[in-house]
Amino acid sequence: MARLTKKQRVENEARAQRARNVMDAYGLEVGTDESNLTDLLADLLHRSHLDCEAENFEDALHSAQRHFEAESEGSN
């Protein structure tokens, strides 16, 4: 695994902070507990299904995993 540059570490922290902001907003809407991430993902599946994009959710999830791996390994 490649060592991340300072810029890449800063970018990854910004990405994590955006996710924290989303989770904080979600918690304000539904309350806060340890299942919020799972609940948010389930709600996103509901949204995707209702908007006829259900088949795209799994593709997006796989793509997100590849992005995360590339960004975490310093190859972005």
N, CA, C and O atoms as CSV, one atom per row, in Angstrom:
chain,resi,resn,atom,element,x,y,z
A,1,MET,N,N,0.842,-1.171,0.000
A,1,MET,CA,C,0.000,0.000,0.000
A,1,MET,C,C,0.889,1.236,0.000
A,1,MET,O,O,1.839,1.329,0.777
A,2,ALA,N,N,0.577,2.167,-0.864
A,2,ALA,CA,C,1.344,3.400,-0.978
A,2,ALA,C,C,1.050,4.311,0.213
A,2,ALA,O,O,-0.050,4.307,0.765
A,3,ARG,N,N,2.042,5.076,0.584
A,3,ARG,CA,C,1.874,6.051,1.663
A,3,ARG,C,C,1.152,7.270,1.091
A,3,ARG,O,O,1.490,7.764,0.015
A,4,LEU,N,N,0.149,7.744,1.834
A,4,LEU,CA,C,-0.603,8.911,1.382
A,4,LEU,C,C,0.220,10.178,1.557
A,4,LEU,O,O,0.965,10.327,2.526
A,5,THR,N,N,0.073,11.080,0.608
A,5,THR,CA,C,0.708,12.384,0.733
A,5,THR,C,C,-0.107,13.220,1.723
A,5,THR,O,O,-1.236,12.866,2.064
A,6,LYS,N,N,0.467,14.313,2.171
A,6,LYS,CA,C,-0.246,15.208,3.071
A,6,LYS,C,C,-1.530,15.708,2.410
A,6,LYS,O,O,-2.578,15.766,3.053
A,7,LYS,N,N,-1.451,16.067,1.135
A,7,LYS,CA,C,-2.629,16.540,0.397
A,7,LYS,C,C,-3.709,15.465,0.370
A,7,LYS,O,O,-4.883,15.774,0.574
A,8,GLN,N,N,-3.341,14.216,0.126
A,8,GLN,CA,C,-4.313,13.127,0.080
A,8,GLN,C,C,-4.943,12.899,1.456
A,8,GLN,O,O,-6.141,12.629,1.552
A,9,ARG,N,N,-4.142,13.008,2.521
A,9,ARG,CA,C,-4.697,12.855,3.868
A,9,ARG,C,C,-5.701,13.972,4.160
A,9,ARG,O,O,-6.756,13.723,4.744
A,10,VAL,N,N,-5.378,15.193,3.757
A,10,VAL,CA,C,-6.289,16.327,3.949
A,10,VAL,C,C,-7.574,16.108,3.154
A,10,VAL,O,O,-8.669,16.337,3.667
A,11,GLU,N,N,-7.445,15.668,1.908
A,11,GLU,CA,C,-8.628,15.401,1.082
A,11,GLU,C,C,-9.505,14.309,1.701
A,11,GLU,O,O,-10.731,14.423,1.702
A,12,ASN,N,N,-8.881,13.257,2.225
A,12,ASN,CA,C,-9.648,12.175,2.837
A,12,ASN,C,C,-10.339,12.646,4.109
A,12,ASN,O,O,-11.459,12.223,4.395
A,13,GLU,N,N,-9.685,13.518,4.878
A,13,GLU,CA,C,-10.332,14.069,6.070
A,13,GLU,C,C,-11.528,14.921,5.667
A,13,GLU,O,O,-12.559,14.893,6.340
A,14,ALA,N,N,-11.407,15.680,4.576
A,14,ALA,CA,C,-12.540,16.479,4.086
A,14,ALA,C,C,-13.690,15.568,3.668
A,14,ALA,O,O,-14.852,15.875,3.931
A,15,ARG,N,N,-13.375,14.463,3.027
A,15,ARG,CA,C,-14.413,13.493,2.632
A,15,ARG,C,C,-15.106,12.932,3.870
A,15,ARG,O,O,-16.332,12.826,3.912
A,16,ALA,N,N,-14.314,12.576,4.868
A,16,ALA,CA,C,-14.879,12.038,6.107
A,16,ALA,C,C,-15.745,13.086,6.801
A,16,ALA,O,O,-16.797,12.756,7.349
A,17,GLN,N,N,-15.314,14.340,6.781
A,17,GLN,CA,C,-16.099,15.393,7.421
A,17,GLN,C,C,-17.435,15.592,6.716
A,17,GLN,O,O,-18.455,15.810,7.371
A,18,ARG,N,N,-17.439,15.518,5.385
A,18,ARG,CA,C,-18.715,15.611,4.658
A,18,ARG,C,C,-19.663,14.499,5.107
A,18,ARG,O,O,-20.856,14.733,5.300
A,19,ALA,N,N,-19.130,13.297,5.270
A,19,ALA,CA,C,-19.954,12.175,5.714
A,19,ALA,C,C,-20.442,12.404,7.148
A,19,ALA,O,O,-21.589,12.091,7.466
A,20,ARG,N,N,-19.581,12.946,8.014
A,20,ARG,CA,C,-20.017,13.275,9.376
A,20,ARG,C,C,-21.171,14.265,9.351
A,20,ARG,O,O,-22.135,14.127,10.105
A,21,ASN,N,N,-21.068,15.271,8.474
A,21,ASN,CA,C,-22.122,16.274,8.360
A,21,ASN,C,C,-23.448,15.635,7.952
A,21,ASN,O,O,-24.499,15.971,8.496
A,22,VAL,N,N,-23.390,14.715,6.993
A,22,VAL,CA,C,-24.599,14.012,6.557
A,22,VAL,C,C,-25.172,13.190,7.716
A,22,VAL,O,O,-26.377,13.219,7.966
A,23,MET,N,N,-24.315,12.467,8.411
A,23,MET,CA,C,-24.776,11.643,9.525
A,23,MET,C,C,-25.343,12.503,10.653
A,23,MET,O,O,-26.322,12.115,11.291
A,24,ASP,N,N,-24.745,13.658,10.905
A,24,ASP,CA,C,-25.277,14.568,11.926
A,24,ASP,C,C,-26.665,15.054,11.537
A,24,ASP,O,O,-27.575,15.070,12.365
A,25,ALA,N,N,-26.829,15.450,10.281
A,25,ALA,CA,C,-28.134,15.913,9.807
A,25,ALA,C,C,-29.157,14.779,9.870
A,25,ALA,O,O,-30.305,14.998,10.256
A,26,TYR,N,N,-28.746,13.584,9.497
A,26,TYR,CA,C,-29.639,12.429,9.554
A,26,TYR,C,C,-30.050,12.163,11.002
A,26,TYR,O,O,-31.217,11.884,11.280
A,27,GLY,N,N,-29.099,12.249,11.913
A,27,GLY,CA,C,-29.392,12.048,13.326
A,27,GLY,C,C,-30.388,13.062,13.863
A,27,GLY,O,O,-31.228,12.721,14.696
A,28,LEU,N,N,-30.307,14.302,13.398
A,28,LEU,CA,C,-31.269,15.316,13.813
A,28,LEU,C,C,-32.673,14.954,13.345
A,28,LEU,O,O,-33.658,15.268,14.013
A,29,GLU,N,N,-32.758,14.302,12.211
A,29,GLU,CA,C,-34.053,13.924,11.632
A,29,GLU,C,C,-34.654,12.707,12.328
A,29,GLU,O,O,-35.856,12.680,12.593
A,30,VAL,N,N,-33.835,11.701,12.625
A,30,VAL,CA,C,-34.370,10.422,13.112
A,30,VAL,C,C,-33.925,10.063,14.523
A,30,VAL,O,O,-34.383,9.067,15.083
A,31,GLY,N,N,-33.053,10.848,15.090
A,31,GLY,CA,C,-32.472,10.487,16.385
A,31,GLY,C,C,-31.140,9.798,16.146
A,31,GLY,O,O,-30.845,9.352,15.037
A,32,THR,N,N,-30.362,9.721,17.176
A,32,THR,CA,C,-29.006,9.183,17.044
A,32,THR,C,C,-28.897,7.847,17.766
A,32,THR,O,O,-29.238,7.735,18.943
A,33,ASP,N,N,-28.429,6.858,17.063
A,33,ASP,CA,C,-28.039,5.590,17.689
A,33,ASP,C,C,-27.054,4.871,16.782
A,33,ASP,O,O,-26.715,5.361,15.704
A,34,GLU,N,N,-26.602,3.719,17.221
A,34,GLU,CA,C,-25.539,3.013,16.496
A,34,GLU,C,C,-25.995,2.446,15.159
A,34,GLU,O,O,-25.161,2.026,14.357
A,35,SER,N,N,-27.286,2.425,14.905
A,35,SER,CA,C,-27.765,1.872,13.633
A,35,SER,C,C,-27.995,2.942,12.566
A,35,SER,O,O,-28.522,2.634,11.497
A,36,ASN,N,N,-27.612,4.189,12.835
A,36,ASN,CA,C,-27.904,5.258,11.872
A,36,ASN,C,C,-27.288,5.017,10.499
A,36,ASN,O,O,-27.931,5.303,9.489
A,37,LEU,N,N,-26.072,4.503,10.432
A,37,LEU,CA,C,-25.459,4.264,9.125
A,37,LEU,C,C,-26.266,3.234,8.345
A,37,LEU,O,O,-26.545,3.425,7.161
A,38,THR,N,N,-26.635,2.156,8.999
A,38,THR,CA,C,-27.453,1.131,8.346
A,38,THR,C,C,-28.797,1.703,7.927
A,38,THR,O,O,-29.266,1.448,6.817
A,39,ASP,N,N,-29.418,2.477,8.812
A,39,ASP,CA,C,-30.714,3.068,8.499
A,39,ASP,C,C,-30.617,4.046,7.334
A,39,ASP,O,O,-31.495,4.073,6.471
A,40,LEU,N,N,-29.561,4.846,7.306
A,40,LEU,CA,C,-29.375,5.784,6.198
A,40,LEU,C,C,-29.207,5.033,4.878
A,40,LEU,O,O,-29.797,5.411,3.866
A,41,LEU,N,N,-28.411,3.978,4.891
A,41,LEU,CA,C,-28.236,3.186,3.671
A,41,LEU,C,C,-29.558,2.564,3.227
A,41,LEU,O,O,-29.864,2.533,2.035
A,42,ALA,N,N,-30.335,2.072,4.179
A,42,ALA,CA,C,-31.644,1.504,3.836
A,42,ALA,C,C,-32.555,2.584,3.260
A,42,ALA,O,O,-33.272,2.339,2.290
A,43,ASP,N,N,-32.529,3.780,3.855
A,43,ASP,CA,C,-33.344,4.875,3.326
A,43,ASP,C,C,-32.906,5.254,1.915
A,43,ASP,O,O,-33.746,5.571,1.072
A,44,LEU,N,N,-31.618,5.225,1.653
A,44,LEU,CA,C,-31.129,5.502,0.301
A,44,LEU,C,C,-31.606,4.433,-0.682
A,44,LEU,O,O,-31.916,4.741,-1.833
A,45,LEU,N,N,-31.665,3.182,-0.230
A,45,LEU,CA,C,-32.222,2.123,-1.079
A,45,LEU,C,C,-33.698,2.391,-1.379
A,45,LEU,O,O,-34.146,2.221,-2.513
A,46,HIS,N,N,-34.456,2.812,-0.351
A,46,HIS,CA,C,-35.868,3.147,-0.572
A,46,HIS,C,C,-35.988,4.274,-1.594
A,46,HIS,O,O,-36.807,4.199,-2.510
A,47,ARG,N,N,-35.190,5.300,-1.442
A,47,ARG,CA,C,-35.210,6.429,-2.377
A,47,ARG,C,C,-34.882,5.969,-3.781
A,47,ARG,O,O,-35.544,6.354,-4.744
A,48,SER,N,N,-33.857,5.142,-3.890
A,48,SER,CA,C,-33.451,4.633,-5.189
A,48,SER,C,C,-34.568,3.799,-5.816
A,48,SER,O,O,-34.847,3.916,-7.009
A,49,HIS,N,N,-35.196,2.965,-5.009
A,49,HIS,CA,C,-36.277,2.115,-5.507
A,49,HIS,C,C,-37.463,2.956,-5.980
A,49,HIS,O,O,-38.021,2.707,-7.049
A,50,LEU,N,N,-37.841,3.943,-5.185
A,50,LEU,CA,C,-38.989,4.779,-5.543
A,50,LEU,C,C,-38.716,5.622,-6.778
A,50,LEU,O,O,-39.637,5.948,-7.527
A,51,ASP,N,N,-37.471,5.971,-6.988
A,51,ASP,CA,C,-37.099,6.768,-8.160
A,51,ASP,C,C,-36.678,5.886,-9.331
A,51,ASP,O,O,-36.072,6.364,-10.290
A,52,CYS,N,N,-37.006,4.578,-9.244
A,52,CYS,CA,C,-36.711,3.612,-10.312
A,52,CYS,C,C,-35.219,3.540,-10.636
A,52,CYS,O,O,-34.834,3.350,-11.790
A,53,GLU,N,N,-34.388,3.692,-9.611
A,53,GLU,CA,C,-32.945,3.611,-9.805
A,53,GLU,C,C,-32.349,2.459,-8.994
A,53,GLU,O,O,-31.145,2.445,-8.739
A,54,ALA,N,N,-33.174,1.496,-8.589
A,54,ALA,CA,C,-32.718,0.429,-7.708
A,54,ALA,C,C,-31.526,-0.319,-8.293
A,54,ALA,O,O,-30.594,-0.680,-7.575
A,55,GLU,N,N,-31.566,-0.547,-9.606
A,55,GLU,CA,C,-30.457,-1.294,-10.215
A,55,GLU,C,C,-29.162,-0.487,-10.189
A,55,GLU,O,O,-28.077,-1.065,-10.258
A,56,ASN,N,N,-29.256,0.830,-10.092
A,56,ASN,CA,C,-28.065,1.664,-10.072
A,56,ASN,C,C,-27.422,1.750,-8.694
A,56,ASN,O,O,-26.243,2.085,-8.587
A,57,PHE,N,N,-28.186,1.451,-7.624
A,57,PHE,CA,C,-27.647,1.582,-6.277
A,57,PHE,C,C,-26.479,0.626,-6.058
A,57,PHE,O,O,-25.437,1.020,-5.534
A,58,GLU,N,N,-26.656,-0.627,-6.461
A,58,GLU,CA,C,-25.583,-1.600,-6.267
A,58,GLU,C,C,-24.353,-1.211,-7.080
A,58,GLU,O,O,-23.229,-1.339,-6.595
A,59,ASP,N,N,-24.548,-0.744,-8.298
A,59,ASP,CA,C,-23.419,-0.281,-9.108
A,59,ASP,C,C,-22.718,0.893,-8.428
A,59,ASP,O,O,-21.490,0.959,-8.387
A,60,ALA,N,N,-23.521,1.819,-7.894
A,60,ALA,CA,C,-22.944,2.983,-7.205
A,60,ALA,C,C,-22.179,2.543,-5.964
A,60,ALA,O,O,-21.120,3.094,-5.663
A,61,LEU,N,N,-22.698,1.567,-5.250
A,61,LEU,CA,C,-22.024,1.070,-4.048
A,61,LEU,C,C,-20.683,0.427,-4.399
A,61,LEU,O,O,-19.686,0.651,-3.713
A,62,HIS,N,N,-20.659,-0.362,-5.453
A,62,HIS,CA,C,-19.401,-0.974,-5.896
A,62,HIS,C,C,-18.416,0.092,-6.361
A,62,HIS,O,O,-17.223,0.014,-6.066
A,63,SER,N,N,-18.910,1.070,-7.077
A,63,SER,CA,C,-18.052,2.160,-7.544
A,63,SER,C,C,-17.493,2.944,-6.359
A,63,SER,O,O,-16.316,3.305,-6.348
A,64,ALA,N,N,-18.335,3.205,-5.367
A,64,ALA,CA,C,-17.884,3.918,-4.164
A,64,ALA,C,C,-16.784,3.128,-3.450
A,64,ALA,O,O,-15.819,3.711,-2.957
A,65,GLN,N,N,-16.931,1.813,-3.396
A,65,GLN,CA,C,-15.909,0.978,-2.751
A,65,GLN,C,C,-14.583,1.088,-3.493
A,65,GLN,O,O,-13.525,1.172,-2.869
A,66,ARG,N,N,-14.637,1.088,-4.814
A,66,ARG,CA,C,-13.399,1.222,-5.600
A,66,ARG,C,C,-12.766,2.592,-5.388
A,66,ARG,O,O,-11.545,2.701,-5.278
A,67,HIS,N,N,-13.585,3.633,-5.332
A,67,HIS,CA,C,-13.058,4.983,-5.080
A,67,HIS,C,C,-12.387,5.042,-3.710
A,67,HIS,O,O,-11.283,5.566,-3.567
A,68,PHE,N,N,-13.075,4.493,-2.700
A,68,PHE,CA,C,-12.520,4.489,-1.349
A,68,PHE,C,C,-11.172,3.777,-1.309
A,68,PHE,O,O,-10.212,4.276,-0.722
A,69,GLU,N,N,-11.113,2.615,-1.935
A,69,GLU,CA,C,-9.851,1.862,-1.942
A,69,GLU,C,C,-8.744,2.634,-2.613
A,69,GLU,O,O,-7.622,2.678,-2.108
A,70,ALA,N,N,-9.043,3.250,-3.754
A,70,ALA,CA,C,-8.025,4.034,-4.468
A,70,ALA,C,C,-7.592,5.236,-3.628
A,70,ALA,O,O,-6.401,5.535,-3.547
A,71,GLU,N,N,-8.539,5.919,-3.011
A,71,GLU,CA,C,-8.211,7.099,-2.219
A,71,GLU,C,C,-7.477,6.726,-0.947
A,71,GLU,O,O,-6.623,7.482,-0.484
A,72,SER,N,N,-7.790,5.582,-0.377
A,72,SER,CA,C,-7.125,5.146,0.852
A,72,SER,C,C,-5.725,4.614,0.598
A,72,SER,O,O,-4.874,4.635,1.486
A,73,GLU,N,N,-5.494,4.141,-0.609
A,73,GLU,CA,C,-4.194,3.578,-0.955
A,73,GLU,C,C,-3.258,4.622,-1.550
A,73,GLU,O,O,-2.091,4.335,-1.817
A,74,GLY,N,N,-3.760,5.812,-1.755
A,74,GLY,CA,C,-2.907,6.879,-2.269
A,74,GLY,C,C,-2.724,6.861,-3.767
A,74,GLY,O,O,-1.780,7.463,-4.280
A,75,SER,N,N,-3.606,6.182,-4.482
A,75,SER,CA,C,-3.462,6.127,-5.921
A,75,SER,C,C,-4.415,7.079,-6.633
A,75,SER,O,O,-4.616,6.961,-7.842
A,76,ASN,N,N,-5.014,8.038,-5.889
A,76,ASN,CA,C,-5.950,8.970,-6.534
A,76,ASN,C,C,-5.229,10.152,-7.143
A,76,ASN,O,O,-5.865,11.031,-7.724
